[in-house]
Each structure stands twice: as structure tokens, then as C-alpha cells.
Amino acid sequence: MRDGAKILVAYDGSEYSKKALREAIDIAKKFSGSVTVLHVFWEPLASRRIEGMEVRDQPAMRLMEDAEKMLKASSVKYEMRSENSSQIPDVILKVAKEGGFDSIALGSRGMGGARAWLLGSVSSRIAAEAEKTVIIAK
């Protein structure tokens, strides 16, 4: 990792994504870097923009607020971002590439159950297709 490293954290509020955010914060501190938290959700009909972020509902707003509390407490430079799309891995990979991030951090598991099975493993796809370092928190 280089000084000034830019780390993208795919965040869904799960315990695994919280671990990924903590790892990213630690790395950013060591390398005078920055963290961008990305929340990708799928809500085809109802979304709105609040302070530059597209959010779907109160729970989504709360999970972003929780992430922001961790970042504020760390004194690391950060940005918050959310995107509305059913193609979660595609959005993460696109944001990582277009934003010039040095690494992507995400949890090994996020949503569970049948929906995860239908969508496939986000972390596996990111690890296989990302052009930069991938940090998968367990």
C-alpha cells in the first residue's frame, strides 16, 4: 500500500462489512489514506437524494450514519456514497475503477439466505474480477 492510499469499502451494515470498514480505517491511518464507503441497494421504485446520497429508507440511512460515526471517530479522511442498482458487484467494480481506488474492502458475507444464493457471492466476484487489491473481512 502506498501513502495516500484510497480504499473503497462496500458496506451493507452486516458485521462482516463493519469489520471490513475497521480494517480499511486501520490501513488508511497507517498510510495517511482515505476511505470511501459505498452502499449499493436495490429499490426500483422509491429512492430519494439526501445530502448527495441516494437512500431508500430509514434503515439505509441508519446504516450509513453508523458507518459515518466510525469514520468520524477515527479522524480518517472519508466520503460516503450510495447507489441504487440490482447489479451490486458491477457497481462496486465500476466505482473502484473510475475512482482510482488502490483497494476494495468488503465483508465475506452480507445478505444471507435465498437472495444471496440467487445473486451469487459478491465477495467472490469482486475478488475474481477486481483489478486492485481486495480485502475480504471474516
C-alpha positions as CSV (number, residue, x, y, z in Angstrom):
1,M,0.0,0.0,0.0
2,R,1.2,3.5,-0.7
3,D,1.0,6.7,1.2
4,G,-2.3,8.5,0.4
5,A,-4.0,5.2,-0.4
6,K,-7.6,5.3,-1.4
7,I,-9.8,2.5,-0.1
8,L,-13.3,1.7,-1.2
9,V,-15.4,-0.1,1.4
10,A,-18.5,-1.9,0.1
11,Y,-20.9,-1.5,3.1
12,D,-24.2,-3.2,3.8
13,G,-24.3,-2.8,7.6
14,S,-23.6,-6.5,8.3
15,E,-21.0,-7.5,10.9
16,Y,-18.6,-8.5,8.1
17,S,-18.9,-5.2,6.4
18,K,-18.3,-3.4,9.7
19,K,-15.1,-5.5,10.1
20,A,-14.1,-4.5,6.6
21,L,-14.6,-0.8,7.4
22,R,-12.5,-1.2,10.6
23,E,-9.7,-2.8,8.5
24,A,-9.9,0.0,6.0
25,I,-9.7,2.6,8.7
26,D,-6.6,1.0,10.2
27,I,-4.9,0.9,6.8
28,A,-5.9,4.4,6.0
29,K,-4.4,5.6,9.3
30,K,-1.1,3.8,8.6
31,F,-0.8,5.2,5.1
32,S,-2.4,8.7,5.5
33,G,-5.1,7.5,3.2
34,S,-8.8,7.9,2.8
35,V,-11.9,5.7,2.9
36,T,-15.0,5.9,0.7
37,V,-18.0,3.9,2.0
38,L,-20.2,2.6,-0.8
39,H,-23.7,1.3,0.0
40,V,-25.4,-0.4,-3.0
41,F,-29.0,-1.2,-2.7
42,W,-31.8,-2.2,-5.0
43,E,-35.1,-0.3,-4.7
44,P,-36.6,0.2,-8.2
45,L,-39.4,2.5,-7.2
46,A,-38.7,4.5,-4.2
47,S,-35.5,6.4,-3.7
48,R,-34.5,9.9,-2.9
49,R,-31.4,12.0,-2.5
50,I,-30.3,13.4,0.8
51,E,-27.1,15.4,1.1
52,G,-25.7,13.9,-2.1
53,M,-26.5,10.3,-1.3
54,E,-29.3,8.3,-2.8
55,V,-31.0,6.4,0.0
56,R,-34.1,4.2,0.1
57,D,-35.4,4.3,3.6
58,Q,-34.8,4.9,7.3
59,P,-32.8,1.6,7.8
60,A,-30.5,2.5,4.9
61,M,-30.0,6.0,6.4
62,R,-29.2,4.5,9.8
63,L,-26.6,2.1,8.5
64,M,-24.8,4.9,6.7
65,E,-25.0,7.0,9.8
66,D,-23.4,4.1,11.8
67,A,-20.6,3.9,9.3
68,E,-20.1,7.6,9.4
69,K,-19.8,7.5,13.2
70,M,-17.0,5.0,13.0
71,L,-15.2,7.2,10.4
72,K,-15.6,10.4,12.4
73,A,-14.2,8.8,15.5
74,S,-11.2,7.6,13.5
75,S,-10.2,11.1,12.1
76,V,-9.6,9.5,8.8
77,K,-10.5,11.4,5.6
78,Y,-13.6,9.9,4.2
79,E,-16.6,10.1,1.8
80,M,-20.0,8.4,1.8
81,R,-21.7,7.2,-1.3
82,S,-24.8,5.1,-2.1
83,E,-26.0,3.8,-5.4
84,N,-29.3,2.2,-6.4
85,S,-28.8,-0.9,-8.6
86,S,-29.6,-4.5,-8.7
87,Q,-26.1,-5.3,-10.0
88,I,-24.2,-4.9,-6.8
89,P,-20.8,-6.4,-7.9
90,D,-20.9,-4.4,-11.1
91,V,-21.4,-1.1,-9.3
92,I,-18.6,-1.9,-6.8
93,L,-16.2,-2.7,-9.6
94,K,-17.2,0.3,-11.7
95,V,-16.8,2.7,-8.7
96,A,-13.5,1.2,-7.8
97,K,-12.1,1.5,-11.3
98,E,-13.5,5.0,-12.1
99,G,-12.5,6.4,-8.7
100,G,-8.9,5.2,-8.9
101,F,-9.0,3.3,-5.7
102,D,-6.0,1.3,-4.5
103,S,-8.0,-1.4,-2.8
104,I,-11.6,-2.6,-2.1
105,A,-12.6,-3.8,1.3
106,L,-15.8,-5.8,1.9
107,G,-17.2,-8.5,4.1
108,S,-17.0,-12.2,3.3
109,R,-20.8,-12.3,3.7
110,G,-23.5,-9.7,3.7
111,M,-27.1,-10.5,3.0
112,G,-27.9,-14.2,3.6
113,G,-30.4,-16.8,2.6
114,A,-32.0,-17.4,-0.8
115,R,-31.4,-14.0,-2.1
116,A,-27.6,-14.4,-1.7
117,W,-27.8,-17.8,-3.4
118,L,-29.7,-16.3,-6.3
119,L,-27.3,-13.3,-6.7
120,G,-24.1,-15.3,-6.1
121,S,-21.3,-14.3,-3.8
122,V,-20.5,-10.6,-4.1
123,S,-17.1,-11.0,-2.4
124,S,-16.1,-13.9,-4.6
125,R,-17.0,-12.0,-7.7
126,I,-15.1,-8.9,-6.5
127,A,-12.1,-11.0,-5.6
128,A,-12.1,-12.6,-9.1
129,E,-12.7,-9.5,-11.2
130,A,-11.1,-6.6,-9.3
131,E,-8.0,-5.0,-10.9
132,K,-6.7,-3.9,-7.5
133,T,-6.1,-5.4,-4.0
134,V,-9.2,-6.9,-2.4
135,I,-9.5,-7.1,1.4
136,I,-12.2,-9.6,2.5
137,A,-13.0,-9.4,6.2
138,K,-14.3,-12.5,8.0
